[in-house]
């Protein structure tokens, strides 16, 4: 911005300087200093060039008011020769340089370059300061040492004693463009600091509920609550509660991504452990619910279960566990065993719930195409497994009981069921173990023995292979305690 009451000089400034070559834009030329002040109140400027002899407002008063509005704005003063010494003495600490009229073009260019250098230096310093503050906030939220945490609290000027100055964490998920949010945070009141985690912004906020509303309402439009998910954490009353609040926010961010929750403002509430969390249905319950469902009915049922889990604000872990139980039921109908192993891996790697739906529906479609009829000897083998799975069964012992050659029975069993005898036996035992883990508080090692495994380590290994989780992980998801 250039302010000078001489119109012809203002026109000349546009012509004597190649502003683009300096990386500058001459945004405003104004004859009236009062109007210039009004513009500054609404539009930020990096550099102000001002005459000191203007009738409406004297130069010293004008530049003082201008700097009060934009304290970081660089100032270049222009003055007539007679009062130049006065201007230099009065404004030495504010201005980059003081130029005499008539203006020497080269001197003005060098002065502008000096102003640009100061702006760039200030930006670098600001970036360094912001980076240091980001590291402090990150360290505070992850610090376990009470002494170090207390020091960081002091450095960030957090006040846990004032009930009106509520401290909380705010998460903004993947703001686009991130620069707009960063600029907003660097200048917004009540922001004690922030840092980025992946593409998300973690913000440490301190202020009243009114201040919080102002923060949300004035956020950049494209990163506000109507465009990108913004999570408002609960009040943090003590420094020691900061790490827990951070973990809670991270969990909720992961849940938002997993369930593909649309943009919007979300206020987190404190979930007490006493609150009832959903308990996953057991293997038998799922099998009964799925019995007789065609593809459309099955999809409706499966989506409804997922919607209920989402409404209960569960994490992705519980959803994966439920999907794995459904997969275990579906795998009974499969004749191609590697379909199950691939599906387990895909479920555990899925980043969004829609991918899990796709995986399960693909497996269901394969089961509907897989219509099997078992021979008499294979049916007899399956009955032996169902009745005596607790025993040390083997293909040889079953073949001997049925008066068949073990090799022949193994080939026949694989042909009819799509899996080896040992695979079928492990599947059946795992399904029984799933129900025992779900419906009782029996010791896991005892359950291993009850379903036919004398070696508990081998049971853990098989269970993990079959379900993608350990027995303890499954029991935790089922809402049981060991």
N, C-alpha and C positions, 0 to 999 in steps of 0.2 A: 504494500500500500504506500502511495505517495500522497502527501498532503501539502498543498501550496496554494496560496490564494491567487497566484498568477496563472491564468488559463493557458497562455502560450507556452509557459515553461512546462506545464503538465503534458501538453501535446508533444513537446520536444523530448521529454523523457522516454516516450515510447519509441522514438526514432533513433536516438543517439546510442542506445544500448541494445545489443542482441541478447535479449533476456533468455531465449531458449538455449543459447550456447552455454549459458551459466547454469542451466538447469532450473531457472526461475520462471515464474509466471507473474506478469504485472497485472494483478487481479483488480485493483481499485486505484483510481486517481480521483482525488476529492479536493475541491476548493474550500469547503466549509468544514472547519475542525470539529464543530459540534456534530455534524452529520457523520464525520469520520468516526467519532467516538461511538455513535449509535451502531454503525456497521461493525465495529470491533466487538461490541457486546454480543453479536449474533454470528460473526464469521471469524474464525481463527486466522491469524496472519503470522508468518515467520519473521518478516522484516518490515519495519516502518521507516520510511524516509520522510522527514518533516522539516518544513521551513519554520524558523523561529519568529518571524515578523508577520503575524496575521492579525487582522483587526478584530475578528470575532472573539478569539481566545488567545491570550499571549502564549508564546512558545513554551516557556517553562511549565506553565499550568497545564497546557495541552498534553505534553509528553508525559508529565507525571500521572495524569488521569489515564492516558493510554496504557502506560506500563502497569498501572493498578488493575486495569481490565485484563491485559495480557502480559503478565510478569515475565514470561519466558521469551517474549518477542524481542528480536534484536532491533536496536535503534540507531539510525544514522541522522545526524542533525545538519541542516543547511542554514547558513546565516550570512548576512552582509558583513563586510569587513569591519565596520565600525564597532559592532557589538560582539565580535567573535570571541574575544577574550572572556567576556562575561559569560557567554554560553559555555565555553570550555570549562570554566571554573564551576559553574552551577550544575553541569550534567556529566562531569567526568566519570562518575561511577556508573552511569546508565548507558552511555552511548558507545558504539563501536568506533565511530570517528566523527569528526566535525569538518564539514566542507564549506569553503567560502564560495559565494557567488561572484562572478559567473563560474559555473561548474566545469571543472576539468574532467573530461570524459574518462580518461585513463585512471585518474585518481578515484573516480566513482566506481569504476570496474574493480580496482584493487580493494576498495573498501567493501564492496559487495562480496568479493571472494573471502575477505576476512570474516564477514558476517556468516557466510556459509560454513566456513571452517569451525566457527564457534558453535553453530547449530549442530553440525555433525559430531563435534566433540561432546556436546551435551547429550546427544542421542546415545553415543557410545557409553557415556557415564551412566545414563538412565538404564540402558540395557544391562550394564554390569550390576547396577544396584538392584534391578528387578530380578536378575539371575541369582544374586546373593540372597534376596528375600525368598525366592522360590525354593532355594535349597534349605533355608531355615524352616519354612513351613513344612516341607516334605520331611525334614528331620524331626520336627516336633511331633508329627502324626505317627512316626514310626519309632520314637524314642522310648525305651523302657527304663532308662535311668532317671530317677526322680530329680536328681541334682541337675543333670543336663537339661531335662525338660523345663525345670524352673528357670534356668538361665535363658532358654529360648522364649519362654513366655514373657520374660522381662524385655528381651530384645524386640519382640513383636508388639509390645505394649498391650497385652491382653489383660482385661480386667474381669476376673471371675467373681468379684465381690458386689458389683453393681447389678441388681436384679433387672434393671431396665436395659442394660447393655447385654443382650443375649448373644452368646457365642454359639455358632453353628457352622456346619459344613454344607456347602452347596455344590452340586455336580451339574455341569452342563455337558451333554453328550455330543461329541463330534460337531462343534459349531462350524458353520460354513457361512462366510469365510472366517477362519479363526482370528485374523488380524483385527476384525471389528470388535470382537469380544475382548481381546487383549487390550486394545486402546481404551475401551470402556472401563475395564477393570483398573487400568493404570491411573485413571482420573476419577473414578467413582469414590464417593465417601463410604465409610464403614467397611472397606476391604482391607483386612489385615495382611493379606497376601494370597497368592495362588500359585499353582504349578500345573503342568500337564502330565497326564498319565495315559500313555498311548495317544489317542486323539481327543481325550476328554479333559475338561478343565475341573480341577478340584479347588474350590474357593473357600478361604477362611473368612467368615463374616462376623462382625460384632456390631450390634445395634438393636434398636427397638423394632417391634413389629411394623410400625409405620415406616421406619427406614428400610425394612425388608421389602415392604410393598413398593416403595419408591424404587428400590434396586431392580425388582422384577419388572415393574411397569416401564422403566426407562432403558431397559436392556435393548441393544440393537435389534431391530425388527426381525432380521433373519436368524437371530439366535435367541429370540425371546421364547416365552412359554408356549406360544401358538405355532412355533415353527420347529424348534429343536427341544427334545426332552430336557427339562430342568428339574433337578431333584433337590428339595429343601430338607435338610437334615433336622433332627430334633435338637433341642437345647442341650448344650454341653455345660455342665455346672462345675466341673472340677478339671484341672489339667490332666489328671490320671485317666479321665474318661475319653480323652482325645483319640488314642489309638483304637479303642473299641468303636468309636463313632466313625472313624475312617474305614475300618473293616466292614462295618455295616453299610456304609455308602458304596464301597467297592462291590459288595455282594449285590446290592440293589442295581447298580450299573450293569453288572453281568446279567442279572435277571431281565432287565429292560431289553438288552440286546438279544438275549436268548428267546424271549417271548415276542420279539419284534413289536414292542409296544409303541403305538403311534406317538407323535410329538405332543407335548402338553406339560403343564405344571403338575408336579407330584410332590405332595408334602408327606414325608416319612413319619410314621407313628412308632412309638415305642412298643415293641412286642415283648411282653413279659413271658418268661418261661412257663408260667402257669397257664398261659393261653393255650387252648387246644390247637395242635397242628394236625393236619390231615394224616391219617394212617393209611398206608398203601394196602390195597386188598391182597390177600394171599394168592398163591398159585391156583388153588382149588376154586376160589371165588372168581378169579379171572376166567378160568376155564369154563365154569358154569355160565358166566355172563356172556361169553363168546359163543356158546353152543348154539348151533343152528342159524347163526347170523349169515345172511348173504353179504356181498361186498358193500352195498350201499348202507345196509343196516349196521354192519361192522364199523364202517367209517364214521357214521353218525355217533355210534357208541364211543369210539375211541376219541373223537374230537370233544365230545361232552366231558369225558374224563380229564382231558388235558385242560379244558376250560375251567373245570372245578379246581384243578391244581393251581392254575394261574390266579384264579380268584382268591385262593388261600395264600397267595404270595410265597409259594414254595420256590426253592432254588432249582436250577437246572439238574442238580444231582438227583432229586426225587423224581423228576420227569424221566430221566434216563433209566432209573431203576424200574419205574412202572413200565416203560417201553420194553425193557429186557424181560420182564415177567410175561408180557404179552407175546414177545418173541418166543419164549420158552414154550408157551402153549401152541403157537403156530408151528413150531419146529416138529411137534409130534406128527404133523401131517406131511412133512417134507421127506422126499426120497433123496434129495441132494444135500448132503450134510454141509458142504462148504458154503451153502447159502446162509446158514445160520452163523458160521464164524465170520463171514464177511459182514453180515448185518450187525453183529455185536460190535465189531470194530467201527463200523459206520455210525452207529448210535452214539458210541463214546466220543467220536470225533466231531459230531454234528455241532455247529455253532448256533443254530437257530431251531426252534421247535418245528417249523414247517418242514425242515429236512428230515426230522424224525418221523413225521407223519408220512412223508414220501417213502422212507425206508420200510416202515411197517406195512404200508399199502402194497408196496412192490412184493414183499414176502407173502402177504395174504393172496395176491393174485396168483403167485406161483403155487400156493397150496390148493387153490381151486382148480388149477390145471392138473394137479397131481392126484388122480383118483387111483388108489391102490386097493388090490385084493390080495389078502395073504393066503398062502397055502396052509393046509392042515398042520404040517409040521412047524411052520413059522408061528402060527397061532398058539400051538402048544408051547413053543419056546417062550413066547411073550407071557403066557399064563404063569409059567414057572418063575419068570422074573418078577411078575406082579405079586406072587404069593410068597416068594422066598428070597427077596432082594437083600434081606439081612444076612443071608448066608454067603459063604465064600464061593460064589458061583463062577463057573468058567464055561467056555464053549465046549470043552472036552467032557466035563461032567454032565452037562445038559444033553449032549449028543449021546453019551453012554446011557443015560436014563431013557432016552427016546429010541435007543437001539439004532442009531444012525452014525454014519461016518462023520467025524468032526469037520473034515474039509468040505464034504458035500453040504452039511448043515450050514456051515459058514457062508458058502457061496449062495445057497438058497436064501438065507436070511438077508444077506446084502442085496440080493436081487429084488426081494419083496419090499424091504424097508428102506433101502437106500443108505444103510449104515451097517457097520460091523456089529457083532454081538456085544463087544465091549463098549462101543459107543452107545448102543441102546441101553445097556445096563447102567452106564454112568448117567445118561439122560434121566432114566427113571429114578435112580437114587437121588439125583440132584433135585428133581421135582418134589420128592417126598421131603427132602431136607428143607426146601423152601417153605413148605407148609409148617414143618416143625419149628423153624426159626420164627415164623410169623405168629404162630398160635401158642407159643409157650416161651418160658424163660429158661428152658433147659440149657445146660452148658453145651457149647459148640462141640467140644470133644466128645461129649456123650452122644450128641446127635450124629456125629460122624460114625461112631460105633453102631448106633441103632440102624443106620441105613446101609451098613455092610462094609465100612472102611475101618480096618484095624489100625491103619497108619493115618494119624490125624493130619500130618503134613501133606500126604497124598490127597486127602479129602479137600484140604484148602486149595491145592493146585487144581484139582478137577473142578471144584465149584467156581473158581476164578475163570477157568477156561470156558465153562458152560454159560456163565451168567455175565461175565465182564466185571464182576465185583467180588469182594471177599464176603464170607458169611457175616462178619461183623458189620460191614458196610450195608449189606442187605437188611440186617436186623435193625440198624439205626434208621434206615429209610422206612422200615415197616412200623416205626414208632415203638419198638420193643427195646428193652435193656437186657444186657447179658448178665 
